[in-house]
Amino acid sequence: MMLMPLLWVVLIAVIVWAVIRLVRRPDDGERGRQGRETPQEILDRRFASGEIDVEAYRQARAHLAGREPGSS
């Protein structure tokens, strides 16, 4: 009988913890630790998602590498 209030407190704490874990996006904590995306990562992500075509991707990679697009 004396442990019943303690049981309720523990049960409520576990429920709150579970709800927070389920609601929070998985990458919330990791994005803050890793910092910002590099320009190359942004370019790769945009190409992978189809925002830019192959030619634009190659030109941007060449520009990021510090060379002109036509000078291979």
N, CA, C, O and CB atoms as a CASP TS submission, in Angstrom:
PFRMAT TS
TARGET T0000
AUTHOR 0000-0000-0000
METHOD Language model
MODEL 1
PARENT N/A
ATOM      1  N   MET     1       0.812  -1.197   0.000  1.00  0.00           N
ATOM      2  CA  MET     1       0.000   0.000   0.000  1.00  0.00           C
ATOM      3  C   MET     1       0.858   1.265   0.000  1.00  0.00           C
ATOM      4  O   MET     1       0.502   2.268  -0.618  1.00  0.00           O
ATOM      5  CB  MET     1      -0.925  -0.004   1.198  1.00  0.00           C
ATOM      6  N   MET     2       1.982   1.207   0.694  1.00  0.00           N
ATOM      7  CA  MET     2       2.856   2.370   0.775  1.00  0.00           C
ATOM      8  C   MET     2       3.618   2.582  -0.546  1.00  0.00           C
ATOM      9  O   MET     2       4.032   3.702  -0.847  1.00  0.00           O
ATOM     10  CB  MET     2       3.846   2.207   1.944  1.00  0.00           C
ATOM     11  N   LEU     3       3.799   1.531  -1.316  1.00  0.00           N
ATOM     12  CA  LEU     3       4.542   1.637  -2.564  1.00  0.00           C
ATOM     13  C   LEU     3       3.671   2.049  -3.744  1.00  0.00           C
ATOM     14  O   LEU     3       4.191   2.317  -4.827  1.00  0.00           O
ATOM     15  CB  LEU     3       5.209   0.332  -2.868  1.00  0.00           C
ATOM     16  N   MET     4       2.364   2.102  -3.555  1.00  0.00           N
ATOM     17  CA  MET     4       1.460   2.436  -4.649  1.00  0.00           C
ATOM     18  C   MET     4       1.731   3.827  -5.242  1.00  0.00           C
ATOM     19  O   MET     4       1.757   3.945  -6.467  1.00  0.00           O
ATOM     20  CB  MET     4       0.028   2.359  -4.163  1.00  0.00           C
ATOM     21  N   PRO     5       1.933   4.877  -4.451  1.00  0.00           N
ATOM     22  CA  PRO     5       2.244   6.188  -5.049  1.00  0.00           C
ATOM     23  C   PRO     5       3.558   6.160  -5.832  1.00  0.00           C
ATOM     24  O   PRO     5       3.661   6.789  -6.885  1.00  0.00           O
ATOM     25  CB  PRO     5       2.319   7.264  -3.957  1.00  0.00           C
ATOM     26  N   LEU     6       4.552   5.445  -5.332  1.00  0.00           N
ATOM     27  CA  LEU     6       5.819   5.328  -6.045  1.00  0.00           C
ATOM     28  C   LEU     6       5.634   4.604  -7.375  1.00  0.00           C
ATOM     29  O   LEU     6       6.239   4.988  -8.375  1.00  0.00           O
ATOM     30  CB  LEU     6       6.850   4.595  -5.185  1.00  0.00           C
ATOM     31  N   LEU     7       4.818   3.578  -7.398  1.00  0.00           N
ATOM     32  CA  LEU     7       4.527   2.848  -8.623  1.00  0.00           C
ATOM     33  C   LEU     7       3.883   3.769  -9.657  1.00  0.00           C
ATOM     34  O   LEU     7       4.236   3.718 -10.836  1.00  0.00           O
ATOM     35  CB  LEU     7       3.612   1.652  -8.329  1.00  0.00           C
ATOM     36  N   TRP     8       2.945   4.607  -9.229  1.00  0.00           N
ATOM     37  CA  TRP     8       2.287   5.533 -10.161  1.00  0.00           C
ATOM     38  C   TRP     8       3.265   6.564 -10.713  1.00  0.00           C
ATOM     39  O   TRP     8       3.207   6.894 -11.898  1.00  0.00           O
ATOM     40  CB  TRP     8       1.123   6.245  -9.469  1.00  0.00           C
ATOM     41  N   VAL     9       4.151   7.069  -9.886  1.00  0.00           N
ATOM     42  CA  VAL     9       5.144   8.046 -10.340  1.00  0.00           C
ATOM     43  C   VAL     9       6.065   7.414 -11.383  1.00  0.00           C
ATOM     44  O   VAL     9       6.352   8.022 -12.414  1.00  0.00           O
ATOM     45  CB  VAL     9       5.971   8.583  -9.143  1.00  0.00           C
ATOM     46  N   VAL    10       6.518   6.212 -11.116  1.00  0.00           N
ATOM     47  CA  VAL    10       7.393   5.512 -12.057  1.00  0.00           C
ATOM     48  C   VAL    10       6.642   5.225 -13.355  1.00  0.00           C
ATOM     49  O   VAL    10       7.201   5.407 -14.437  1.00  0.00           O
ATOM     50  CB  VAL    10       7.924   4.196 -11.437  1.00  0.00           C
ATOM     51  N   LEU    11       5.403   4.785 -13.271  1.00  0.00           N
ATOM     52  CA  LEU    11       4.613   4.489 -14.456  1.00  0.00           C
ATOM     53  C   LEU    11       4.406   5.736 -15.314  1.00  0.00           C
ATOM     54  O   LEU    11       4.540   5.673 -16.536  1.00  0.00           O
ATOM     55  CB  LEU    11       3.267   3.898 -14.056  1.00  0.00           C
ATOM     56  N   ILE    12       4.085   6.852 -14.698  1.00  0.00           N
ATOM     57  CA  ILE    12       3.888   8.102 -15.440  1.00  0.00           C
ATOM     58  C   ILE    12       5.206   8.561 -16.073  1.00  0.00           C
ATOM     59  O   ILE    12       5.210   9.041 -17.207  1.00  0.00           O
ATOM     60  CB  ILE    12       3.327   9.206 -14.506  1.00  0.00           C
ATOM     61  N   ALA    13       6.310   8.420 -15.359  1.00  0.00           N
ATOM     62  CA  ALA    13       7.612   8.807 -15.905  1.00  0.00           C
ATOM     63  C   ALA    13       7.968   7.961 -17.133  1.00  0.00           C
ATOM     64  O   ALA    13       8.500   8.486 -18.111  1.00  0.00           O
ATOM     65  CB  ALA    13       8.704   8.665 -14.829  1.00  0.00           C
ATOM     66  N   VAL    14       7.682   6.673 -17.086  1.00  0.00           N
ATOM     67  CA  VAL    14       7.965   5.795 -18.224  1.00  0.00           C
ATOM     68  C   VAL    14       7.093   6.165 -19.415  1.00  0.00           C
ATOM     69  O   VAL    14       7.571   6.148 -20.550  1.00  0.00           O
ATOM     70  CB  VAL    14       7.743   4.322 -17.843  1.00  0.00           C
ATOM     71  N   ILE    15       5.845   6.494 -19.189  1.00  0.00           N
ATOM     72  CA  ILE    15       4.944   6.893 -20.273  1.00  0.00           C
ATOM     73  C   ILE    15       5.428   8.194 -20.910  1.00  0.00           C
ATOM     74  O   ILE    15       5.455   8.307 -22.135  1.00  0.00           O
ATOM     75  CB  ILE    15       3.497   7.054 -19.750  1.00  0.00           C
ATOM     76  N   VAL    16       5.804   9.167 -20.104  1.00  0.00           N
ATOM     77  CA  VAL    16       6.294  10.439 -20.629  1.00  0.00           C
ATOM     78  C   VAL    16       7.570  10.214 -21.437  1.00  0.00           C
ATOM     79  O   VAL    16       7.721  10.783 -22.518  1.00  0.00           O
ATOM     80  CB  VAL    16       6.550  11.445 -19.480  1.00  0.00           C
ATOM     81  N   TRP    17       8.479   9.402 -20.935  1.00  0.00           N
ATOM     82  CA  TRP    17       9.723   9.102 -21.649  1.00  0.00           C
ATOM     83  C   TRP    17       9.424   8.444 -22.997  1.00  0.00           C
ATOM     84  O   TRP    17      10.027   8.801 -24.009  1.00  0.00           O
ATOM     85  CB  TRP    17      10.628   8.185 -20.796  1.00  0.00           C
ATOM     86  N   ALA    18       8.493   7.483 -23.013  1.00  0.00           N
ATOM     87  CA  ALA    18       8.151   6.782 -24.254  1.00  0.00           C
ATOM     88  C   ALA    18       7.528   7.739 -25.276  1.00  0.00           C
ATOM     89  O   ALA    18       7.848   7.666 -26.462  1.00  0.00           O
ATOM     90  CB  ALA    18       7.184   5.620 -23.961  1.00  0.00           C
ATOM     91  N   VAL    19       6.655   8.620 -24.832  1.00  0.00           N
ATOM     92  CA  VAL    19       6.026   9.573 -25.748  1.00  0.00           C
ATOM     93  C   VAL    19       7.067  10.513 -26.334  1.00  0.00           C
ATOM     94  O   VAL    19       7.032  10.801 -27.531  1.00  0.00           O
ATOM     95  CB  VAL    19       4.929  10.376 -25.029  1.00  0.00           C
ATOM     96  N   ILE    20       7.981  10.992 -25.524  1.00  0.00           N
ATOM     97  CA  ILE    20       9.033  11.880 -26.024  1.00  0.00           C
ATOM     98  C   ILE    20       9.899  11.161 -27.047  1.00  0.00           C
ATOM     99  O   ILE    20      10.251  11.746 -28.071  1.00  0.00           O
ATOM    100  CB  ILE    20       9.902  12.398 -24.866  1.00  0.00           C
ATOM    101  N   ARG    21      10.247   9.914 -26.795  1.00  0.00           N
ATOM    102  CA  ARG    21      11.061   9.137 -27.740  1.00  0.00           C
ATOM    103  C   ARG    21      10.337   8.907 -29.061  1.00  0.00           C
ATOM    104  O   ARG    21      10.963   8.921 -30.122  1.00  0.00           O
ATOM    105  CB  ARG    21      11.444   7.793 -27.127  1.00  0.00           C
ATOM    106  N   LEU    22       9.029   8.697 -29.005  1.00  0.00           N
ATOM    107  CA  LEU    22       8.267   8.434 -30.220  1.00  0.00           C
ATOM    108  C   LEU    22       8.017   9.698 -31.035  1.00  0.00           C
ATOM    109  O   LEU    22       7.984   9.646 -32.264  1.00  0.00           O
ATOM    110  CB  LEU    22       6.949   7.787 -29.871  1.00  0.00           C
ATOM    111  N   VAL    23       7.843  10.820 -30.368  1.00  0.00           N
ATOM    112  CA  VAL    23       7.507  12.062 -31.049  1.00  0.00           C
ATOM    113  C   VAL    23       8.741  12.719 -31.646  1.00  0.00           C
ATOM    114  O   VAL    23       8.665  13.313 -32.722  1.00  0.00           O
ATOM    115  CB  VAL    23       6.820  13.019 -30.093  1.00  0.00           C
ATOM    116  N   ARG    24       9.854  12.625 -30.978  1.00  0.00           N
ATOM    117  CA  ARG    24      11.080  13.272 -31.451  1.00  0.00           C
ATOM    118  C   ARG    24      11.586  12.590 -32.707  1.00  0.00           C
ATOM    119  O   ARG    24      11.618  11.362 -32.787  1.00  0.00           O
ATOM    120  CB  ARG    24      12.165  13.251 -30.362  1.00  0.00           C
ATOM    121  N   ARG    25      11.983  13.396 -33.696  1.00  0.00           N
ATOM    122  CA  ARG    25      12.537  12.848 -34.933  1.00  0.00           C
ATOM    123  C   ARG    25      13.895  12.222 -34.644  1.00  0.00           C
ATOM    124  O   ARG    25      14.638  12.731 -33.806  1.00  0.00           O
ATOM    125  CB  ARG    25      12.661  13.949 -36.024  1.00  0.00           C
ATOM    126  N   PRO    26      14.232  11.127 -35.321  1.00  0.00           N
ATOM    127  CA  PRO    26      15.495  10.444 -35.046  1.00  0.00           C
ATOM    128  C   PRO    26      16.732  11.288 -35.326  1.00  0.00           C
ATOM    129  O   PRO    26      17.753  11.105 -34.663  1.00  0.00           O
ATOM    130  CB  PRO    26      15.567   9.197 -35.852  1.00  0.00           C
ATOM    131  N   ASP    27      16.673  12.207 -36.289  1.00  0.00           N
ATOM    132  CA  ASP    27      17.867  12.973 -36.625  1.00  0.00           C
ATOM    133  C   ASP    27      17.993  14.289 -35.863  1.00  0.00           C
ATOM    134  O   ASP    27      18.920  15.052 -36.137  1.00  0.00           O
ATOM    135  CB  ASP    27      17.880  13.251 -38.086  1.00  0.00           C
ATOM    136  N   ASP    28      17.094  14.587 -34.912  1.00  0.00           N
ATOM    137  CA  ASP    28      17.173  15.849 -34.175  1.00  0.00           C
ATOM    138  C   ASP    28      18.499  15.987 -33.431  1.00  0.00           C
ATOM    139  O   ASP    28      19.178  17.006 -33.554  1.00  0.00           O
ATOM    140  CB  ASP    28      16.013  15.955 -33.190  1.00  0.00           C
ATOM    141  N   GLY    29      18.858  14.992 -32.682  1.00  0.00           N
ATOM    142  CA  GLY    29      20.074  15.072 -31.884  1.00  0.00           C
ATOM    143  C   GLY    29      21.332  14.968 -32.711  1.00  0.00           C
ATOM    144  O   GLY    29      22.322  15.634 -32.407  1.00  0.00           O
ATOM    145  N   GLU    30      21.326  14.166 -33.730  1.00  0.00           N
ATOM    146  CA  GLU    30      22.514  13.956 -34.530  1.00  0.00           C
ATOM    147  C   GLU    30      22.856  15.164 -35.380  1.00  0.00           C
ATOM    148  O   GLU    30      24.037  15.453 -35.572  1.00  0.00           O
ATOM    149  CB  GLU    30      22.338  12.754 -35.402  1.00  0.00           C
ATOM    150  N   ARG    31      21.874  15.878 -35.896  1.00  0.00           N
ATOM    151  CA  ARG    31      22.132  17.053 -36.731  1.00  0.00           C
ATOM    152  C   ARG    31      22.876  18.108 -35.913  1.00  0.00           C
ATOM    153  O   ARG    31      23.794  18.753 -36.419  1.00  0.00           O
ATOM    154  CB  ARG    31      20.803  17.635 -37.297  1.00  0.00           C
ATOM    155  N   GLY    32      22.485  18.284 -34.657  1.00  0.00           N
ATOM    156  CA  GLY    32      23.149  19.273 -33.816  1.00  0.00           C
ATOM    157  C   GLY    32      24.583  18.901 -33.508  1.00  0.00           C
ATOM    158  O   GLY    32      25.438  19.780 -33.400  1.00  0.00           O
ATOM    159  N   ARG    33      24.866  17.616 -33.363  1.00  0.00           N
ATOM    160  CA  ARG    33      26.223  17.175 -33.069  1.00  0.00           C
ATOM    161  C   ARG    33      27.120  17.267 -34.292  1.00  0.00           C
ATOM    162  O   ARG    33      28.300  17.597 -34.169  1.00  0.00           O
ATOM    163  CB  ARG    33      26.210  15.753 -32.545  1.00  0.00           C
ATOM    164  N   GLN    34      26.588  16.985 -35.453  1.00  0.00           N
ATOM    165  CA  GLN    34      27.397  16.965 -36.654  1.00  0.00           C
ATOM    166  C   GLN    34      27.677  18.366 -37.194  1.00  0.00           C
ATOM    167  O   GLN    34      28.682  18.577 -37.873  1.00  0.00           O
ATOM    168  CB  GLN    34      26.718  16.138 -37.708  1.00  0.00           C
ATOM    169  N   GLY    35      26.835  19.284 -36.910  1.00  0.00           N
ATOM    170  CA  GLY    35      27.009  20.625 -37.450  1.00  0.00           C
ATOM    171  C   GLY    35      26.287  20.762 -38.774  1.00  0.00           C
ATOM    172  O   GLY    35      25.371  20.001 -39.083  1.00  0.00           O
ATOM    173  N   ARG    36      26.711  21.737 -39.543  1.00  0.00           N
ATOM    174  CA  ARG    36      26.060  22.019 -40.821  1.00  0.00           C
ATOM    175  C   ARG    36      26.572  21.089 -41.909  1.00  0.00           C
ATOM    176  O   ARG    36      27.659  20.519 -41.809  1.00  0.00           O
ATOM    177  CB  ARG    36      26.286  23.475 -41.227  1.00  0.00           C
ATOM    178  N   GLU    37      25.746  20.948 -42.965  1.00  0.00           N
ATOM    179  CA  GLU    37      26.154  20.166 -44.121  1.00  0.00           C
ATOM    180  C   GLU    37      27.226  20.916 -44.896  1.00  0.00           C
ATOM    181  O   GLU    37      27.217  22.145 -44.964  1.00  0.00           O
ATOM    182  CB  GLU    37      24.948  19.854 -45.026  1.00  0.00           C
ATOM    183  N   THR    38      28.147  20.163 -45.476  1.00  0.00           N
ATOM    184  CA  THR    38      29.154  20.778 -46.331  1.00  0.00           C
ATOM    185  C   THR    38      28.520  21.065 -47.690  1.00  0.00           C
ATOM    186  O   THR    38      27.487  20.481 -48.018  1.00  0.00           O
ATOM    187  CB  THR    38      30.413  19.858 -46.478  1.00  0.00           C
ATOM    188  N   PRO    39      29.113  21.946 -48.479  1.00  0.00           N
ATOM    189  CA  PRO    39      28.571  22.199 -49.818  1.00  0.00           C
ATOM    190  C   PRO    39      28.497  20.931 -50.668  1.00  0.00           C
ATOM    191  O   PRO    39      27.552  20.764 -51.439  1.00  0.00           O
ATOM    192  CB  PRO    39      29.417  23.240 -50.529  1.00  0.00           C
ATOM    193  N   GLN    40      29.472  20.044 -50.540  1.00  0.00           N
ATOM    194  CA  GLN    40      29.464  18.795 -51.305  1.00  0.00           C
ATOM    195  C   GLN    40      28.297  17.908 -50.878  1.00  0.00           C
ATOM    196  O   GLN    40      27.660  17.282 -51.725  1.00  0.00           O
ATOM    197  CB  GLN    40      30.797  18.042 -51.125  1.00  0.00           C
ATOM    198  N   GLU    41      28.007  17.844 -49.579  1.00  0.00           N
ATOM    199  CA  GLU    41      26.881  17.045 -49.088  1.00  0.00           C
ATOM    200  C   GLU    41      25.547  17.609 -49.585  1.00  0.00           C
ATOM    201  O   GLU    41      24.643  16.855 -49.947  1.00  0.00           O
ATOM    202  CB  GLU    41      26.893  16.993 -47.549  1.00  0.00           C
ATOM    203  N   ILE    42      25.433  18.928 -49.600  1.00  0.00           N
ATOM    204  CA  ILE    42      24.212  19.560 -50.106  1.00  0.00           C
ATOM    205  C   ILE    42      24.035  19.247 -51.582  1.00  0.00           C
ATOM    206  O   ILE    42      22.936  18.914 -52.025  1.00  0.00           O
ATOM    207  CB  ILE    42      24.249  21.088 -49.884  1.00  0.00           C
ATOM    208  N   LEU    43      25.117  19.353 -52.343  1.00  0.00           N
ATOM    209  CA  LEU    43      25.068  19.053 -53.771  1.00  0.00           C
ATOM    210  C   LEU    43      24.682  17.597 -54.011  1.00  0.00           C
ATOM    211  O   LEU    43      23.833  17.309 -54.855  1.00  0.00           O
ATOM    212  CB  LEU    43      26.418  19.356 -54.428  1.00  0.00           C
ATOM    213  N   ASP    44      25.300  16.682 -53.275  1.00  0.00           N
ATOM    214  CA  ASP    44      24.987  15.257 -53.411  1.00  0.00           C
ATOM    215  C   ASP    44      23.517  14.983 -53.079  1.00  0.00           C
ATOM    216  O   ASP    44      22.851  14.218 -53.776  1.00  0.00           O
ATOM    217  CB  ASP    44      25.902  14.418 -52.495  1.00  0.00           C
ATOM    218  N   ARG    45      23.017  15.612 -52.015  1.00  0.00           N
ATOM    219  CA  ARG    45      21.622  15.405 -51.613  1.00  0.00           C
ATOM    220  C   ARG    45      20.666  15.936 -52.682  1.00  0.00           C
ATOM    221  O   ARG    45      19.671  15.287 -53.006  1.00  0.00           O
ATOM    222  CB  ARG    45      21.342  16.094 -50.260  1.00  0.00           C
ATOM    223  N   ARG    46      20.968  17.119 -53.230  1.00  0.00           N
ATOM    224  CA  ARG    46      20.102  17.694 -54.266  1.00  0.00           C
ATOM    225  C   ARG    46      20.095  16.832 -55.522  1.00  0.00           C
ATOM    226  O   ARG    46      19.048  16.664 -56.147  1.00  0.00           O
ATOM    227  CB  ARG    46      20.556  19.116 -54.614  1.00  0.00           C
ATOM    228  N   PHE    47      21.252  16.282 -55.900  1.00  0.00           N
ATOM    229  CA  PHE    47      21.324  15.415 -57.073  1.00  0.00           C
ATOM    230  C   PHE    47      20.557  14.121 -56.812  1.00  0.00           C
ATOM    231  O   PHE    47      19.820  13.650 -57.679  1.00  0.00           O
ATOM    232  CB  PHE    47      22.796  15.110 -57.437  1.00  0.00           C
ATOM    233  N   ALA    48      20.727  13.554 -55.639  1.00  0.00           N
ATOM    234  CA  ALA    48      20.046  12.303 -55.299  1.00  0.00           C
ATOM    235  C   ALA    48      18.532  12.466 -55.267  1.00  0.00           C
ATOM    236  O   ALA    48      17.799  11.534 -55.598  1.00  0.00           O
ATOM    237  CB  ALA    48      20.535  11.790 -53.954  1.00  0.00           C
ATOM    238  N   SER    49      18.062  13.641 -54.870  1.00  0.00           N
ATOM    239  CA  SER    49      16.610  13.850 -54.803  1.00  0.00           C
ATOM    240  C   SER    49      16.017  14.284 -56.141  1.00  0.00           C
ATOM    241  O   SER    49      14.798  14.399 -56.267  1.00  0.00           O
ATOM    242  CB  SER    49      16.287  14.889 -53.747  1.00  0.00           C
ATOM    243  N   GLY    50      16.867  14.526 -57.141  1.00  0.00           N
ATOM    244  CA  GLY    50      16.375  14.887 -58.465  1.00  0.00           C
ATOM    245  C   GLY    50      16.162  16.369 -58.675  1.00  0.00           C
ATOM    246  O   GLY    50      15.555  16.767 -59.670  1.00  0.00           O
ATOM    247  N   GLU    51      16.645  17.196 -57.763  1.00  0.00           N
ATOM    248  CA  GLU    51      16.482  18.645 -57.913  1.00  0.00           C
ATOM    249  C   GLU    51      17.333  19.198 -59.057  1.00  0.00           C
ATOM    250  O   GLU    51      16.953  20.171 -59.709  1.00  0.00           O
ATOM    251  CB  GLU    51      16.846  19.353 -56.608  1.00  0.00           C
ATOM    252  N   ILE    52      18.485  18.570 -59.293  1.00  0.00           N
ATOM    253  CA  ILE    52      19.368  19.025 -60.368  1.00  0.00           C
ATOM    254  C   ILE    52      19.703  17.841 -61.266  1.00  0.00           C
ATOM    255  O   ILE    52      19.648  16.688 -60.840  1.00  0.00           O
ATOM    256  CB  ILE    52      20.668  19.671 -59.794  1.00  0.00           C
ATOM    257  N   ASP    53      20.052  18.144 -62.522  1.00  0.00           N
ATOM    258  CA  ASP    53      20.374  17.071 -63.473  1.00  0.00           C
ATOM    259  C   ASP    53      21.881  16.780 -63.446  1.00  0.00           C
ATOM    260  O   ASP    53      22.637  17.417 -62.713  1.00  0.00           O
ATOM    261  CB  ASP    53      19.921  17.460 -64.914  1.00  0.00           C
ATOM    262  N   VAL    54      22.292  15.816 -64.255  1.00  0.00           N
ATOM    263  CA  VAL    54      23.681  15.368 -64.268  1.00  0.00           C
ATOM    264  C   VAL    54      24.633  16.494 -64.661  1.00  0.00           C
ATOM    265  O   VAL    54      25.679  16.670 -64.036  1.00  0.00           O
ATOM    266  CB  VAL    54      23.845  14.193 -65.223  1.00  0.00           C
ATOM    267  N   GLU    55      24.275  17.253 -65.690  1.00  0.00           N
ATOM    268  CA  GLU    55      25.157  18.327 -66.149  1.00  0.00           C
ATOM    269  C   GLU    55      25.337  19.399 -65.072  1.00  0.00           C
ATOM    270  O   GLU    55      26.456  19.849 -64.824  1.00  0.00           O
ATOM    271  CB  GLU    55      24.600  18.959 -67.430  1.00  0.00           C
ATOM    272  N   ALA    56      24.262  19.797 -64.447  1.00  0.00           N
ATOM    273  CA  ALA    56      24.365  20.797 -63.381  1.00  0.00           C
ATOM    274  C   ALA    56      25.182  20.251 -62.210  1.00  0.00           C
ATOM    275  O   ALA    56      25.948  20.985 -61.587  1.00  0.00           O
ATOM    276  CB  ALA    56      22.960  21.223 -62.900  1.00  0.00           C
ATOM    277  N   TYR    57      25.017  18.965 -61.916  1.00  0.00           N
ATOM    278  CA  TYR    57      25.773  18.326 -60.837  1.00  0.00           C
ATOM    279  C   TYR    57      27.271  18.348 -61.150  1.00  0.00           C
ATOM    280  O   TYR    57      28.085  18.695 -60.294  1.00  0.00           O
ATOM    281  CB  TYR    57      25.289  16.871 -60.622  1.00  0.00           C
ATOM    282  N   ARG    58      27.629  17.975 -62.379  1.00  0.00           N
ATOM    283  CA  ARG    58      29.046  17.956 -62.767  1.00  0.00           C
ATOM    284  C   ARG    58      29.641  19.361 -62.738  1.00  0.00           C
ATOM    285  O   ARG    58      30.763  19.549 -62.268  1.00  0.00           O
ATOM    286  CB  ARG    58      29.212  17.344 -64.169  1.00  0.00           C
ATOM    287  N   GLN    59      28.904  20.336 -63.233  1.00  0.00           N
ATOM    288  CA  GLN    59      29.411  21.711 -63.214  1.00  0.00           C
ATOM    289  C   GLN    59      29.608  22.209 -61.786  1.00  0.00           C
ATOM    290  O   GLN    59      30.613  22.852 -61.482  1.00  0.00           O
ATOM    291  CB  GLN    59      28.453  22.642 -63.965  1.00  0.00           C
ATOM    292  N   ALA    60      28.666  21.915 -60.929  1.00  0.00           N
ATOM    293  CA  ALA    60      28.781  22.360 -59.541  1.00  0.00           C
ATOM    294  C   ALA    60      29.937  21.660 -58.831  1.00  0.00           C
ATOM    295  O   ALA    60      30.654  22.286 -58.050  1.00  0.00           O
ATOM    296  CB  ALA    60      27.471  22.103 -58.790  1.00  0.00           C
ATOM    297  N   ARG    61      30.122  20.372 -59.096  1.00  0.00           N
ATOM    298  CA  ARG    61      31.259  19.647 -58.501  1.00  0.00           C
ATOM    299  C   ARG    61      32.579  20.244 -58.968  1.00  0.00           C
ATOM    300  O   ARG    61      33.509  20.422 -58.181  1.00  0.00           O
ATOM    301  CB  ARG    61      31.200  18.144 -58.863  1.00  0.00           C
ATOM    302  N   ALA    62      32.647  20.550 -60.256  1.00  0.00           N
ATOM    303  CA  ALA    62      33.867  21.154 -60.786  1.00  0.00           C
ATOM    304  C   ALA    62      34.111  22.519 -60.152  1.00  0.00           C
ATOM    305  O   ALA    62      35.245  22.860 -59.815  1.00  0.00           O
ATOM    306  CB  ALA    62      33.783  21.286 -62.314  1.00  0.00           C
ATOM    307  N   HIS    63      33.059  23.285 -59.996  1.00  0.00           N
ATOM    308  CA  HIS    63      33.189  24.605 -59.371  1.00  0.00           C
ATOM    309  C   HIS    63      33.648  24.467 -57.921  1.00  0.00           C
ATOM    310  O   HIS    63      34.513  25.216 -57.466  1.00  0.00           O
ATOM    311  CB  HIS    63      31.848  25.372 -59.435  1.00  0.00           C
ATOM    312  N   LEU    64      33.075  23.518 -57.205  1.00  0.00           N
ATOM    313  CA  LEU    64      33.489  23.320 -55.811  1.00  0.00           C
ATOM    314  C   LEU    64      34.923  22.832 -55.720  1.00  0.00           C
ATOM    315  O   LEU    64      35.623  23.140 -54.756  1.00  0.00           O
ATOM    316  CB  LEU    64      32.564  22.328 -55.116  1.00  0.00           C
ATOM    317  N   ALA    65      35.367  22.078 -56.708  1.00  0.00           N
ATOM    318  CA  ALA    65      36.735  21.586 -56.708  1.00  0.00           C
ATOM    319  C   ALA    65      37.724  22.675 -57.099  1.00  0.00           C
ATOM    320  O   ALA    65      38.932  22.500 -56.939  1.00  0.00           O
ATOM    321  CB  ALA    65      36.865  20.405 -57.647  1.00  0.00           C
ATOM    322  N   GLY    66      37.221  23.807 -57.615  1.00  0.00           N
ATOM    323  CA  GLY    66      38.086  24.927 -57.959  1.00  0.00           C
ATOM    324  C   GLY    66      38.621  24.887 -59.367  1.00  0.00           C
ATOM    325  O   GLY    66      39.624  25.533 -59.666  1.00  0.00           O
ATOM    326  N   ARG    67      37.974  24.143 -60.238  1.00  0.00           N
ATOM    327  CA  ARG    67      38.403  24.123 -61.628  1.00  0.00           C
ATOM    328  C   ARG    67      37.223  24.452 -62.533  1.00  0.00           C
ATOM    329  O   ARG    67      36.067  24.364 -62.117  1.00  0.00           O
ATOM    330  CB  ARG    67      39.008  22.750 -61.997  1.00  0.00           C
ATOM    331  N   GLU    68      37.509  24.816 -63.721  1.00  0.00           N
ATOM    332  CA  GLU    68      36.464  25.164 -64.686  1.00  0.00           C
ATOM    333  C   GLU    68      35.784  23.910 -65.214  1.00  0.00           C
ATOM    334  O   GLU    68      36.438  22.875 -65.338  1.00  0.00           O
ATOM    335  CB  GLU    68      37.050  25.980 -65.851  1.00  0.00           C
ATOM    336  N   PRO    69      34.471  23.967 -65.535  1.00  0.00           N
ATOM    337  CA  PRO    69      33.742  22.788 -65.988  1.00  0.00           C
ATOM    338  C   PRO    69      34.299  22.147 -67.247  1.00  0.00           C
ATOM    339  O   PRO    69      34.267  20.920 -67.341  1.00  0.00           O
ATOM    340  CB  PRO    69      32.330  23.146 -66.219  1.00  0.00           C
ATOM    341  N   GLY    70      34.796  22.874 -68.200  1.00  0.00           N
ATOM    342  CA  GLY    70      35.232  22.295 -69.462  1.00  0.00           C
ATOM    343  C   GLY    70      36.668  21.820 -69.480  1.00  0.00           C
ATOM    344  O   GLY    70      37.090  21.242 -70.481  1.00  0.00           O
ATOM    345  N   SER    71      37.436  22.028 -68.442  1.00  0.00           N
ATOM    346  CA  SER    71      38.863  21.700 -68.463  1.00  0.00           C
ATOM    347  C   SER    71      39.159  20.402 -67.745  1.00  0.00           C
ATOM    348  O   SER    71      39.660  20.428 -66.621  1.00  0.00           O
ATOM    349  CB  SER    71      39.668  22.817 -67.840  1.00  0.00           C
ATOM    350  N   SER    72      38.860  19.248 -68.367  1.00  0.00           N
ATOM    351  CA  SER    72      39.122  17.948 -67.743  1.00  0.00           C
ATOM    352  C   SER    72      40.458  17.414 -68.155  1.00  0.00           C
ATOM    353  O   SER    72      40.847  16.327 -67.727  1.00  0.00           O
ATOM    354  CB  SER    72      38.042  16.950 -68.096  1.00  0.00           C
TER
END
